Amino acid sequence: MGDVVKSTAGKDVGTFYVVVDRCGRFLYLAGPKYGMKRLKRKNMKHVQKVNMHLDKLLFKEVDGVLKKLNERGRVA
Protein backbone atom coordinates (compact mmCIF):
# COMPACT_ATOMS: atom_id res chain seq x y z
CA MET A 1 0.00 0.00 0.00
CA GLY A 2 1.33 3.39 -0.99
CA ASP A 3 3.60 2.20 -3.82
CA VAL A 4 3.52 4.27 -7.00
CA VAL A 5 3.10 2.26 -10.21
CA LYS A 6 2.95 3.12 -13.89
CA SER A 7 0.49 1.49 -16.29
CA THR A 8 2.14 -0.58 -19.04
CA ALA A 9 -1.00 -1.86 -20.81
CA GLY A 10 -4.47 -0.67 -21.71
CA LYS A 11 -5.83 2.70 -22.72
CA ASP A 12 -4.12 4.31 -19.72
CA VAL A 13 -0.52 3.40 -20.68
CA GLY A 14 1.99 5.70 -18.98
CA THR A 15 -0.42 6.85 -16.25
CA PHE A 16 0.80 6.87 -12.65
CA TYR A 17 -1.29 5.32 -9.88
CA VAL A 18 -0.95 4.64 -6.16
CA VAL A 19 -1.61 1.13 -4.88
CA VAL A 20 -4.36 1.17 -2.28
CA ASP A 21 -5.04 -2.56 -1.93
CA ARG A 22 -4.22 -5.96 -3.41
CA CYS A 23 -6.53 -8.93 -3.86
CA GLY A 24 -5.07 -11.97 -5.62
CA ARG A 25 -3.56 -10.91 -8.93
CA PHE A 26 -5.37 -7.57 -8.98
CA LEU A 27 -4.32 -4.22 -7.59
CA TYR A 28 -6.78 -1.53 -6.55
CA LEU A 29 -5.37 1.82 -7.60
CA ALA A 30 -6.07 5.49 -6.99
CA GLY A 31 -5.28 7.74 -9.92
CA PRO A 32 -6.17 10.89 -11.83
CA LYS A 33 -9.61 9.65 -12.97
CA TYR A 34 -10.01 7.27 -10.05
CA GLY A 35 -9.77 8.95 -6.66
CA MET A 36 -9.86 7.28 -3.28
CA LYS A 37 -13.65 6.86 -3.47
CA ARG A 38 -13.68 4.97 -6.79
CA LEU A 39 -10.64 2.73 -7.22
CA LYS A 40 -9.39 1.25 -10.48
CA ARG A 41 -8.83 -2.51 -10.59
CA LYS A 42 -5.82 -3.54 -12.69
CA ASN A 43 -3.93 -6.78 -13.22
CA MET A 44 -0.48 -6.81 -11.58
CA LYS A 45 1.05 -7.84 -14.92
CA HIS A 46 -0.06 -4.56 -16.46
CA VAL A 47 1.81 -2.19 -14.15
CA GLN A 48 5.45 -1.40 -13.48
CA LYS A 49 6.61 -0.44 -10.00
CA VAL A 50 8.25 2.98 -9.80
CA ASN A 51 10.95 3.73 -7.25
CA MET A 52 8.60 5.86 -5.14
CA HIS A 53 6.43 5.28 -2.09
CA LEU A 54 3.88 7.57 -0.45
CA ASP A 55 3.74 7.51 3.32
CA LYS A 56 0.48 7.84 5.23
CA LEU A 57 0.74 11.62 5.50
CA LEU A 58 0.95 12.07 1.73
CA PHE A 59 -1.75 9.49 1.14
CA LYS A 60 -4.40 12.13 1.93
CA GLU A 61 -3.07 14.28 -0.91
CA VAL A 62 -2.76 11.44 -3.43
CA ASP A 63 -4.83 13.17 -6.13
CA GLY A 64 -2.55 16.23 -6.22
CA VAL A 65 0.63 14.15 -6.21
CA LEU A 66 -0.59 11.95 -9.08
CA LYS A 67 -1.73 14.96 -11.10
CA LYS A 68 1.79 16.43 -10.90
CA LEU A 69 3.41 13.09 -11.84
CA ASN A 70 1.14 12.63 -14.83
CA GLU A 71 1.70 16.21 -16.04
CA ARG A 72 5.48 15.72 -15.97
CA GLY A 73 5.37 12.18 -17.38
CA ARG A 74 8.21 11.02 -15.16
CA VAL A 75 9.06 10.56 -11.50
CA ALA A 76 12.30 12.48 -10.98
Buried (B, 14 or more C-beta within 10 A) or exposed (E): EBBBBBBEEEEBEEBBBBBBEEEEEBBBBBBBEBEEEEBBEBEEEBBEEBEBEBEEEEBEEBBEBBEEBBEEEEEE
